[in-house]
Amino acid sequence: MRIGKTKRRSSEMGAKRSAEKKIPGTSTPGECVAGFTLIELMVVMAIMLVLLGIAVTRYERAVLRAHEAVLHQDLQAMRQAIDNYTLDKEAAPQSLEDLESAGYLRSVPTDPITHAKDWRLEFKDVVLSPDQNTTGVTDVHSNSEAISPFEVTPYSSW
């Protein structure tokens, strides 16, 4: 009986020693190894890249929509200021700076499409009131010739 117990102990010790000397990443047949294969990692990376591409495209479209919304709002505010100036002063403004200096605009807004204060002013001989004696700026447009992908019209026609 002692011989069997001794052998068992020595075989257990041998198994422990071989496990301690085992090279990481290697396995013996029937042994389960945790980890991912190169193919699995490549598939996951490909899926992540596709999702990232979709997210970037949506983000860029959202930013463009926001710029267009700001353009609409700025044009509406400037047109309202032109009308109010013309009715109050009985003369149309000669520039957007006239609206700013008279207090109808805090400052001339920056065109969100061109990123500059380069608005296209429209001068016409339109009289808004019978007391108006001079003509000047009647409308304002963006100076950008780009076409909106959402409304399919040039920004300069808004």
Secondary structure as UniProt FT lines:
FT   HELIX           2..20
FT   TURN            24..25
FT   TURN            29..30
FT   HELIX           38..89
FT   HELIX           96..101
FT   TURN            102..103
FT   TURN            112..115
FT   STRAND          120..124
FT   TURN            130..131
FT   STRAND          136..141
FT   TURN            149..151
FT   HELIX           155..157
//
